[in-house]
Amino acid sequence: MDHPTSFRHPTHWHVRTYGLFAANPFGLKDFSGGKAEPGDHTLASGESLTFRYRVLLHTGDEKEGRVAEIFKAYSQSK
């Protein structure tokens, strides 16, 4: 889950067959087929970035796992 206050929300999710599963707000050009600007970002001294992601593991389908309800609560949290 990508929190609405996270840097570059909504982010791209990057998944590979060897097990990688990651939120990637920096691969803009790669994920757009070269149409977007590069995703690099420079922080000035003293600046910070906030990344807020959550992974939910649940049994059953999305309804049984209450995914929409849990995301809504997460997205409204501070």
C-alpha positions as CSV (number, residue, x, y, z in Angstrom):
1,M,0.0,0.0,0.0
2,D,1.3,3.4,-0.9
3,H,0.3,6.1,1.6
4,P,-1.1,9.3,-0.1
5,T,1.6,11.4,1.7
6,S,4.5,9.3,0.5
7,F,7.0,10.8,-1.9
8,R,5.8,10.6,-5.5
9,H,2.5,9.0,-4.6
10,P,1.2,7.0,-6.4
11,T,4.3,5.0,-6.8
12,H,5.2,2.3,-9.2
13,W,5.6,-1.2,-7.8
14,H,8.5,-3.3,-9.1
15,V,8.1,-7.1,-9.0
16,R,10.5,-9.7,-10.4
17,T,10.3,-13.5,-10.6
18,Y,13.3,-14.0,-8.3
19,G,11.4,-12.5,-5.4
20,L,11.9,-8.8,-5.5
21,F,8.9,-6.8,-4.5
22,A,9.5,-3.1,-4.1
23,A,7.9,0.3,-4.3
24,N,10.0,2.3,-6.7
25,P,9.3,6.1,-7.0
26,F,12.6,6.6,-8.9
27,G,12.1,4.5,-12.0
28,L,9.8,7.0,-13.8
29,K,11.5,6.9,-17.2
30,D,11.7,3.1,-17.1
31,F,8.1,2.6,-16.1
32,S,6.8,5.0,-18.7
33,G,8.6,3.4,-21.7
34,G,11.0,6.4,-21.8
35,K,8.2,9.0,-22.0
36,A,8.8,10.5,-18.5
37,E,11.7,12.5,-17.2
38,P,14.4,10.5,-15.2
39,G,13.3,9.8,-11.6
40,D,16.4,11.0,-9.9
41,H,15.9,13.5,-7.0
42,T,18.5,15.6,-5.1
43,L,18.1,16.5,-1.5
44,A,19.5,19.8,-0.3
45,S,21.4,19.7,3.0
46,G,18.9,19.3,5.8
47,E,16.1,18.2,3.6
48,S,14.3,14.9,4.0
49,L,12.0,12.6,2.2
50,T,9.2,10.4,3.6
51,F,8.4,7.0,2.2
52,R,5.3,5.3,3.6
53,Y,4.4,1.9,2.3
54,R,2.7,-1.1,3.9
55,V,2.4,-4.7,2.8
56,L,-0.7,-6.6,3.9
57,L,-0.7,-10.4,3.9
58,H,-4.1,-12.0,4.3
59,T,-5.9,-15.2,3.7
60,G,-8.8,-15.4,1.2
61,D,-9.7,-12.9,-1.4
62,E,-9.6,-9.1,-1.0
63,K,-13.0,-9.0,0.6
64,E,-12.1,-11.6,3.2
65,G,-8.9,-9.8,3.8
66,R,-10.7,-6.5,4.2
67,V,-8.2,-4.9,1.9
68,A,-10.3,-1.8,1.0
69,E,-11.1,-1.2,4.7
70,I,-7.6,-1.6,5.8
71,F,-6.2,0.7,3.0
72,K,-8.8,3.4,3.8
73,A,-7.7,3.4,7.5
74,Y,-4.0,3.4,6.5
75,S,-4.4,6.2,4.0
76,Q,-6.2,8.4,6.5
77,S,-3.6,7.9,9.2
78,K,-1.1,10.6,10.0
